[in-house]
Amino acid sequence: MKIKISNQMLNCLLAALAAGILFMEYFSPTLKIFVEVCAILSIAAIIATWKKNSATVKFIAVITFFVIGSLRFYAVDNLPAEDISKFEGQTVRVIGFIRDEPQIKILPNGITQQRFIIEVETAAKNPASGVLIVTDYNEIKSARIGDKISAEGTVKFITNYQNPGQIDTVTRLKSDGITARMSAGKNGVEIEAVEGDYWTKFLRFVAAIRAHYQQSMKKVMSDDDAAAIFAMLFGGYAGLNPELIEDFQTTGIVHILSVSGSHMSLLAAATAAFCLLLKFPRWAMVALGFFVICTYTLLSGMLPQVIRSAIMGILVFTGMAFQFDNLSERFLTFAAMGMLIWQPLLIFDVSFQLSFSSTAGLIYLSESLREKMFRLPRWFAYPAAMTLSAQIASAPIAIWYFNQVSLSSVLANVFVMPLLEIVIVGGLAGGIVALILPFVGKIFFVIESLIFSTGAELNHLIAKLPFSTVQVPTLGFAAAAIYYLALIFRRAEILLLLLIIFAVNLFKGGEVEVNFVDVGQGDCAVVLTPHRHCIIFDTGGVREKVFDIGGRVVLPYLKHEGVREIDAIFLTHVHEDHSAGAGTLIKKMPVHEIITASEPKSEYAAVFGISADKLKNLRAGQQGEKFKIDGVEVEIIYAPKIGTGNEISNVYRVSYGSVSFLITGDLVTEIETQMLSENINPASTVLKVGHHGSKTSSSLEFLRAVHPACAVICVGYGNNFGHPRAEVLENLKKVNSKIYRTDKDGLIKFKTDGKKLTVSTFRN
């Protein structure tokens, strides 16, 4: 029996493989029961379609790929007993070998950080495996790939801020084998030089070539230009100007700042043009394209995402070069299948999702879009069609992660990308020239810098155009499925259904949501009223003077929820872990009112990074003040006039119907006692526990007065303060309060209609 496998069937098998991976991730049945169910389904399929052999084989093939996906996920997701992550919470000495180039970074506070990624050999003198990130803030040590390294510290899990709208860096790192992290102690790391095998020497040689490029560029151009061009050539965001990144994100071409499929396509296109010019046969064109892409992959450090882009680029380029009907489509499907079987966790990686969907858009949509643009000049129609096809195919994924659609991407791809492509091709050539003729190489890189500066400035102008980008609420799974059905079957009525559902959800009223956002060791609660007005209580801070919680955690969550403006921000006090995140929110979104504790406005301005004269809508709240927004009442039940530090914390109560939430900031036990002595009634349905569960807060008398049904502790994983303290947890149990923690539960979402209260968490 001969069975012809169509593209549709191959795509069905790919979908079955992906479904098996997702099934194990989200349902996690025991392996035995799962295999038994699949066996029964397969037998039933054989019996039901016994005489329809083709249908039988196809059905069994789909079931088989579903099982393969499930088994591969089970194998990869369950780490071996000796994995370094099994030592979590223990202070141990780890010995291993450096896997990648050590990274050195000077932090804004002036401290120098050295970062190593190591293949673990032993931990606490016991055999161990896995990959560990080690950071060292001591003296910089000279180290190379393959050198032996020893460090002592506390092993911690790789963690992520557990909120909707946050990119899952934990799974991405796990797909690269990285499962834990450690900060080296006061003695730092110890490095032992190792000669290494041939492969290690080759990797060092590649690292030396990259260093040659970086040093050659820094000699003749600004640090900003050198960092940007180096990122375009070899990847990595180190040293990039944040404003440049923001402009590239706005115009939808930020992918050019890291090695991606577009780089591979560019090199393949340049190779093809060279071969056509010299009239090479097609097999030679493919061979040379293969060589160029592989060489570039090696120079880029062979990062997993680079390898994925290279595989996809080679397969698709080969199909297009030989111009076989449907070959590029099949190659794309085979590439995705192979990568998911090899590493099933890739399905959760944003770069894989965007790369696959964008490439699929180029293959399936670009030709038809070009045909529809026949009246436009070819120089505009070709890049515009490619941009739109990639953007259309990846839209639900991009919206899920970034909540924005770039309306200026066509302009950027038509007018800016050609300049940046010249920079990439010319930059790679310039490094070779600089190695042979250093003076000519300098001239080469000066020209590169001028071209890049022109492109960056033009992109900046495009980014500042009105409606250059628009914020879009997150599409749920059902909406994304409807969108792709409309795209696959080319049916406008399906898309119309999606728009109707979107409009109904946008304008209908609903319950009140009070969301305690995971901001690490800090506080943040976002209240969304029935008609989606937004009120925020505290905004998180800045981690280690480097990571902006407001811009990197709170703002993405607000965009995920479709928030475009903030009616009011209520801050309990000026400490960074409660207030510093507000600075970015004020800069990025309209904020109508900011209510603070009684500290001077200048202190808040300093924490925000905004001059005091620009904070005209900021004022100290008064005890007894009430605010009502869309039926939700906010009352300042306590606002001390004098005090320092945590003593000055305002206390807010949010009420909707008979359900209330008490926001206490870092309220200390002395003030708790004072509130009770002044007959202030703190009774509430939900309590935001004071000071992250510190023993300085949450006295038993105060908790009895609040008598909360639920208690929320905003606390960071593995914090150095020992929060929450055991005595606080014990006190909460004594008042029969259900305890939720952001370090364990992630975002904690309460919903209420004013009578009933429901709660869900991100982890569940």
GUZA-878197 format. One record per residue (C-alpha): x, z, y. Coordinates in steps of 0.1 Angstrom, whole numbers, padded with zeros to 4 digits, always signed. Each point is the difference from the previous one (the first is absolute). Example, Ala and Ser with C-alpha at 12.3 -4.5 7.8 and 13.67 -1.06 7.14 Angstrom:
# GUZA-878197
+0123+0078-0045
+0014-0007+0034
# end
This chain:
# GUZA-878197
+0000+0000+0000
+0015-0011+0034
-0011+0020+0030
+0008-0012+0035
+0007+0029+0024
-0014-0008+0034
+0011+0015+0033
-0033+0019+0001
+0008+0015-0034
+0035+0010+0010
-0015+0017+0031
-0025+0018-0022
+0029+0013-0021
+0018+0012+0031
-0032+0017+0012
-0003+0017-0034
+0036+0012+0001
-0006+0014+0035
-0033+0016-0011
+0017+0018-0029
+0026+0015+0023
-0026+0011+0025
-0022+0014-0027
+0027+0023-0013
+0009+0011+0036
-0035+0009+0010
-0017+0010-0032
+0029+0012-0022
-0017+0003-0034
+0020+0013-0029
+0021-0028-0015
-0015+0004-0035
-0036-0003+0011
+0009-0030+0023
+0017-0019-0028
-0029+0007-0024
-0026-0013+0025
+0020-0032+0006
+0003-0005-0038
-0037+0003-0004
-0007-0024+0029
+0024-0025-0015
-0016+0002-0035
-0035-0004+0016
+0012-0030+0020
+0013-0017-0032
-0032+0006-0018
-0022-0011+0029
+0019-0033+0006
+0012-0008-0035
-0010-0036+0002
+0010-0005+0036
+0037+0002-0007
+0011-0009+0036
-0022+0027+0015
+0012+0025-0026
+0036-0006+0008
-0006+0002+0037
-0019+0032-0002
+0026+0016-0022
+0027-0012+0023
-0017+0017+0030
-0004+0032-0020
+0036-0002-0011
+0013-0004+0036
-0022+0029+0010
+0016+0022-0027
+0036-0013+0009
-0006+0011+0036
-0013+0034-0010
+0028+0007-0025
+0027-0012+0024
-0013+0023+0027
-0002+0029-0024
+0036-0006-0010
+0014-0003+0035
-0021+0028+0017
+0009+0027-0025
+0035+0010+0007
+0025+0012-0027
+0005+0037-0004
+0035-0001+0015
-0010-0018+0032
+0014+0016+0031
-0035+0007+0013
-0005+0025-0028
+0024+0023+0018
-0024+0002+0030
+0003+0033+0019
+0033+0009-0016
+0033+0003+0018
+0025-0019-0021
+0032-0019+0001
-0005-0037-0007
+0027-0024-0010
-0005-0038-0001
+0012-0033+0013
-0008-0017+0033
-0025-0029-0006
-0003-0016+0035
+0020-0001+0032
+0001+0034+0017
-0020+0000+0032
+0011+0018+0032
-0024+0008+0028
+0004+0019+0032
-0033+0019+0006
-0015+0005+0035
+0011+0036+0000
+0037-0012-0004
+0004+0011-0036
+0015-0026-0023
-0018-0006-0033
+0017-0016-0030
-0024-0012-0028
+0009-0008-0036
-0020-0015-0028
+0015+0012-0033
-0005-0007-0037
-0002+0035-0014
+0023+0010-0029
-0004+0037-0002
-0019+0028+0017
+0009+0037-0004
+0025-0012-0026
-0028-0014-0021
-0004-0038-0008
-0024-0016+0025
-0012-0034+0010
-0018-0017+0029
+0009-0009+0035
+0003+0026+0028
+0002-0002+0038
+0026+0024+0014
+0003+0006+0038
+0030+0017+0014
+0003+0014+0036
+0036+0011-0003
+0032-0018+0005
-0002-0038-0007
+0017-0009-0033
+0015-0033-0009
-0019-0014-0030
-0006-0032-0018
-0025-0014-0025
+0009+0013-0034
+0019+0031+0012
-0007+0033-0017
-0019+0024+0021
-0008+0037-0003
-0025+0020+0021
-0018+0033-0002
-0035+0006+0015
-0036+0005-0008
-0017-0029-0019
-0033-0010+0016
-0025-0027-0008
-0002-0031+0021
-0032+0006+0020
-0022-0020+0022
-0025+0009+0027
-0032+0000-0021
-0025-0016+0022
-0021-0032-0001
+0018-0028+0018
+0035+0013-0009
+0024-0023-0019
+0008+0014-0034
+0038+0004+0003
+0001+0024-0031
-0012-0027-0024
+0022-0027+0017
+0031+0022-0005
-0011+0009-0035
-0001-0037-0008
+0037-0001+0010
+0007+0029-0023
+0003+0026+0028
-0020+0031-0009
+0015+0030+0020
+0020+0009+0031
+0025+0027+0009
+0017+0013+0032
+0036+0009-0007
+0009+0036+0008
+0025+0012+0026
+0029-0012-0021
-0013-0035+0001
+0008-0026-0027
+0032-0006-0020
+0011-0035-0006
+0024-0012-0027
+0013-0035+0002
-0007-0021-0031
+0016-0034-0006
-0032-0013-0016
-0007-0029-0023
-0003-0037+0009
-0036+0003+0011
+0008+0030+0023
+0029-0019+0015
-0023-0029+0007
-0026+0022+0017
+0028+0014+0022
+0011-0035+0008
-0036-0008+0011
-0001+0032+0021
+0033-0011+0017
-0016-0034+0009
-0030+0017+0015
+0024+0023+0020
+0019-0030+0012
-0032-0016+0014
-0010+0033+0017
+0034+0005+0016
+0004-0036+0011
-0034+0002+0018
+0007+0033+0017
+0031-0014+0016
-0018-0025+0021
-0036+0011+0004
-0020+0031+0010
-0007+0027-0027
-0037-0008+0002
+0005-0037-0006
+0026+0007-0028
-0024+0024-0017
-0029-0025+0002
+0019-0031-0012
+0016+0020-0028
-0035+0012-0011
-0012-0036+0000
+0030-0011-0021
+0002+0029-0025
-0029+0024+0005
-0002+0036+0012
-0015+0015+0031
+0030+0022+0010
+0007-0001+0037
-0029-0023+0009
-0016+0004+0034
-0035+0014-0006
-0015-0022+0028
+0013-0031-0018
-0016+0011-0033
-0033+0007+0018
+0001-0035+0016
+0007-0017-0034
-0028+0020-0016
-0024-0010+0028
+0007-0037-0005
+0000+0002-0038
+0036-0010-0006
+0015+0034-0008
+0008-0012-0035
+0029-0020+0015
+0018+0033+0007
+0004+0006-0038
+0010-0023-0028
-0033-0015-0013
-0015-0030-0016
+0002-0019+0034
+0038+0003-0001
+0001-0015-0034
-0024-0028+0010
+0022-0007+0031
+0032-0002-0020
-0018-0022-0026
-0013-0023+0027
+0034-0002+0017
+0016-0008-0034
-0027-0026-0007
+0006-0017+0033
+0038+0000-0006
-0006-0016-0034
-0024-0026+0012
+0024-0009+0028
+0027-0006-0026
-0025-0016-0024
+0007+0025-0028
-0022-0003-0032
-0028+0025-0004
+0018+0019-0028
+0030+0005+0023
-0023+0011+0028
-0015+0027-0022
+0034+0011-0013
+0014+0003+0035
-0031+0018+0012
+0003+0024-0029
+0037+0006+0008
-0007+0006+0037
-0029+0024-0006
+0019+0020-0027
+0031+0003+0022
-0021+0012+0029
-0017+0025-0022
+0034+0014-0010
+0011+0002+0036
-0032+0018+0009
+0009+0028-0023
-0023-0010-0029
-0027+0024+0011
-0030-0001-0022
-0022-0015+0027
+0026-0027+0006
+0002-0008-0037
-0038-0003-0001
+0000-0024+0030
+0028-0020-0016
-0018-0004-0033
-0032-0011+0017
+0019-0023+0023
+0020-0017-0027
-0031-0006-0022
-0022-0014+0028
+0028-0021+0014
+0007-0015-0034
-0036-0009-0004
-0002-0016+0034
+0033-0018-0004
-0011-0019-0031
-0035-0005+0014
-0018+0007-0032
-0037+0006+0004
-0009+0037-0002
+0036+0009-0010
+0006+0022+0030
-0033+0018-0006
+0010+0007-0036
+0035+0011+0010
-0015+0025+0025
-0022+0014-0027
+0028+0002-0026
+0023+0017+0026
-0027+0026+0008
-0006+0006-0037
+0037+0004-0008
+0005+0024+0029
-0030+0022-0009
+0010+0002-0036
+0035+0009+0009
-0010+0025+0027
-0038+0007+0000
+0003+0024+0030
+0007-0030+0022
-0038-0006+0002
-0001+0030+0024
+0028-0013+0022
-0011-0014+0033
+0029-0025+0001
-0009-0014-0034
-0037-0002+0009
+0006-0018+0033
+0027-0023-0015
-0022-0011-0029
-0032-0004+0021
+0018-0019+0028
+0018-0023-0025
-0034-0007-0017
-0015-0008+0034
+0028-0025+0007
-0005-0017-0034
-0038-0001-0002
-0010-0002+0037
+0027-0016+0022
-0006-0036-0011
-0037+0001+0007
+0006+0017+0034
+0025-0026+0010
-0025-0027-0008
-0026+0016+0023
+0026+0000+0028
+0007-0037-0002
-0008-0004+0037
+0027+0024+0010
+0037-0009+0004
+0019+0003-0033
+0026+0023+0015
-0029+0025+0008
-0023-0007-0030
+0025+0007-0027
+0012+0035+0010
-0035+0009+0012
-0015-0009-0034
+0027+0020-0018
-0005+0030+0022
-0038+0000-0003
+0000-0006-0037
+0024+0029-0006
-0020+0022+0024
-0034-0008-0014
+0011+0007-0036
+0017+0033+0009
-0026+0012+0026
-0017+0028-0021
+0034+0014-0010
+0015-0001+0035
-0032+0016+0014
+0001+0027-0026
+0035+0010+0009
+0003-0009+0037
-0036-0002+0013
+0008-0029+0023
-0003-0037+0000
+0025-0020+0021
-0017-0027+0020
+0033-0011+0015
+0017-0007-0034
-0005-0037+0002
+0017-0002+0034
+0028+0022-0012
+0005-0021-0031
-0001-0032+0019
+0022+0009+0029
+0021+0031-0010
+0006-0004-0037
+0020-0033+0003
+0025+0018+0023
+0002+0030-0024
+0005-0024-0030
+0029-0016+0019
+0014+0035+0004
-0003+0007-0037
+0016-0032-0012
+0025-0001+0028
+0009+0037-0005
+0008-0005-0037
+0021-0030+0009
+0016+0020+0029
+0013+0027-0023
+0018-0026-0021
+0015-0017+0031
+0011+0034+0013
+0018+0007-0032
+0020-0032+0002
+0003-0005+0038
-0007+0033+0017
+0000-0014+0036
-0025-0027-0009
-0020+0026-0019
-0003+0020+0032
-0013-0030+0019
-0024-0006-0028
-0014+0036+0002
-0002-0001+0038
-0023-0031-0003
-0020+0018-0027
-0005+0030+0023
-0012-0023+0028
-0025-0018-0023
-0013+0033-0014
-0004+0015+0035
-0020-0030+0010
-0022+0003-0030
-0005+0037+0004
-0009-0003+0036
-0024-0028-0007
-0016+0021-0028
-0003+0029+0025
-0019-0022+0024
-0023-0012-0028
-0005+0036-0012
-0012+0010+0035
-0027-0026+0002
-0035+0013+0002
-0015+0004-0035
+0034-0007-0016
-0011+0023-0028
-0033+0016-0008
-0006+0033-0019
-0023-0004-0030
-0015+0028-0021
+0011+0002-0036
-0018-0022-0025
-0010+0019-0031
+0005-0013-0036
-0035-0015-0001
+0004-0018+0033
+0034-0013-0010
-0014-0013-0033
-0028-0018+0019
+0026-0015+0023
+0021-0014-0028
-0031-0013-0018
-0009-0019+0031
+0036-0013+0002
+0002-0011-0036
-0034-0017-0002
+0002-0013+0036
-0036+0013+0007
-0008+0009+0036
-0031+0019-0010
+0020+0026-0019
+0021+0005+0031
-0031+0004+0020
-0012+0027-0023
+0033+0019+0006
-0005-0003+0038
-0035+0014-0003
+0012+0030-0021
+0028+0006+0025
-0024-0001+0030
-0025+0024-0017
+0028+0025-0008
+0015-0003+0034
-0032+0009+0020
-0019+0023-0023
+0002+0038+0006
+0012+0023-0027
+0011+0035-0008
+0026+0020+0020
+0035-0001-0016
+0027+0026+0006
+0032-0013-0015
+0031+0022-0003
+0028-0025+0000
+0032+0006-0020
+0027+0001+0028
+0025+0020-0020
+0009+0033+0015
-0024-0003+0029
-0037+0000+0009
-0024-0029+0007
-0038-0002-0005
-0020-0031+0009
-0037+0003+0006
-0021-0032-0002
-0036+0004+0013
-0031-0018-0014
+0007-0030+0022
+0038+0001-0005
+0011+0017+0032
+0033+0016-0006
+0012+0036+0008
+0034+0012-0010
+0012+0036-0004
+0039+0001+0000
+0020-0030-0007
+0030+0009-0022
+0035-0003+0013
+0034-0017-0004
+0018+0006-0033
+0037+0008+0004
+0000-0015+0036
-0003-0034-0016
-0033-0008-0018
-0029-0003+0025
-0030+0015-0018
-0024-0012+0027
+0011-0036-0002
+0008-0002-0037
-0027+0021-0016
-0029+0009+0023
-0003-0033+0018
-0001-0021-0033
-0027+0024-0013
-0021-0004+0032
+0003-0038-0003
-0009+0002-0036
-0032+0017+0010
-0008-0026+0027
+0007+0024+0030
+0008-0019+0032
-0002+0028+0025
+0001+0038+0000
-0026+0019+0018
+0020+0032+0001
+0031+0017-0013
-0001+0038-0003
+0034+0016-0004
+0004+0036-0012
+0034+0005+0016
+0031-0019+0011
+0022+0004-0031
+0013-0033-0012
-0016+0002-0035
-0034+0001+0017
+0004-0021+0031
+0029-0024-0001
-0020-0027-0018
-0023-0003+0030
+0026-0018+0020
-0002-0032-0021
-0038+0002-0002
-0003+0002+0038
+0023-0030+0003
-0018-0021-0026
-0037+0008+0004
-0024+0009+0028
-0004+0038+0001
-0027+0012+0023
+0008+0037+0001
+0028+0024-0011
-0008+0037-0003
+0029+0024-0005
+0010+0037-0001
+0011+0016+0032
+0036-0011-0001
+0012-0020+0030
-0007-0037+0001
+0037-0007+0003
+0006+0015-0035
-0025-0023-0015
+0014-0030+0019
+0035+0008-0014
-0014+0002-0036
-0020-0033+0004
+0029-0018+0016
-0023-0010+0030
+0005+0010+0036
-0025+0027+0012
-0014-0022+0028
-0013-0024-0026
-0020+0027-0018
-0029+0003+0025
-0025+0004-0027
+0018+0031-0014
-0011+0035+0008
+0000+0035-0015
-0033+0010-0018
-0019+0031+0010
-0014+0025-0024
-0038-0005-0005
+0001-0037+0010
-0021-0023-0021
+0001-0038-0005
-0026-0021-0017
+0008-0035-0013
-0026-0020-0020
-0016+0032-0013
+0033+0017-0009
+0007+0032+0020
+0035+0013+0007
+0003+0036+0013
+0031+0017+0012
-0006+0034-0015
+0033+0015+0011
+0026-0012+0026
+0027+0026+0009
+0013-0001+0035
+0033+0017-0006
+0024+0001-0030
+0028-0020-0015
+0004-0023-0030
-0027+0003-0026
-0018+0028+0019
-0013-0025+0025
-0019-0021-0026
-0035-0011+0010
-0027+0005-0027
-0027-0028-0002
-0032-0001-0020
-0016-0033-0009
-0037+0001-0009
-0025-0025-0012
-0033+0015-0010
+0006+0031-0021
+0035-0011-0011
+0030+0010+0020
+0038-0003-0001
+0025+0026+0015
+0032-0015+0013
+0026+0028+0005
+0033-0016+0007
+0028+0026-0006
-0022+0030+0007
+0018+0032-0007
-0015+0032-0015
+0003+0019+0033
-0022-0025+0017
-0024+0000-0029
-0004+0037+0004
-0005-0004+0037
-0027-0026-0005
-0019+0023-0023
+0004+0029+0024
-0015-0022+0028
-0030-0007-0023
+0008-0037-0003
-0018-0013-0031
+0023-0024-0019
-0025-0006-0028
+0003-0036-0013
-0006-0021-0031
+0035-0014-0001
+0032+0017+0012
+0032-0018+0010
+0023+0028-0011
+0023+0012+0027
+0037-0008+0002
+0002-0021-0032
-0007+0030-0022
+0027+0022+0015
-0002+0038-0005
-0001+0004+0038
-0037-0013-0002
-0032+0004-0020
-0005+0037-0002
-0026+0011-0025
-0022+0014+0027
+0000-0033+0019
-0007-0020-0031
-0030+0023-0008
-0013-0006+0035
+0003-0038-0004
-0013+0001-0036
+0009-0037-0006
-0014-0019-0030
+0031-0022+0002
+0035+0005+0014
+0024-0027+0009
+0038+0006+0002
+0019-0027+0019
+0035+0003-0015
+0029-0022-0010
+0013-0005-0035
+0032+0019-0007
+0001+0016+0034
+0028+0024+0008
-0023+0028+0012
-0016+0009-0033
-0035-0010+0013
-0026+0008-0011
+0009+0036-0008
-0014+0016-0032
-0017+0028+0019
-0020-0025+0021
-0011-0018-0031
-0010+0033-0015
-0020+0010+0031
-0019-0033-0001
-0009+0006-0036
-0013+0034+0009
-0026-0016+0024
-0009-0026-0027
+0012-0029+0021
+0008-0033-0017
+0035-0009+0009
+0012-0036+0009
+0036-0009+0010
+0013-0031+0016
+0033+0002-0020
-0019-0001-0033
-0033-0018+0009
+0011-0024+0027
-0026-0008+0026
-0030+0023-0004
-0033-0015+0011
-0032+0020+0007
-0033-0017+0005
-0031+0016+0013
-0035-0009+0012
-0003+0034+0017
-0014+0016-0031
+0020-0009-0030
+0037-0002-0003
+0021-0022-0024
+0037-0001-0003
+0024-0026-0015
+0038-0003+0000
+0024-0029+0000
+0016+0011-0032
-0034-0001-0018
# end
